């Protein structure tokens, strides 16, 4: 049970990279919406903050999935 991306199964390497990017992008976008509280045409500050909370929660929910993928991605020899 290794956690290293290079020593794990290389056929799913890009799946883990993309899942990691999804986590980083959603967390960054959610935190940015919470901190900056942008106000657009018909979107109020409260709506943008709530959307930021939802996006940040989505990224936080994908984090255990990424950790599970890294721990269970051993190449099985048959």
Secondary structure as GFF3:
##gff-version 3
##sequence-region A 1 78
A	DSSP	three_ten_helix	10	12	.	.	.	ID=ss1
A	DSSP	alpha_helix	13	36	.	.	.	ID=ss2
A	DSSP	alpha_helix	45	71	.	.	.	ID=ss3
###
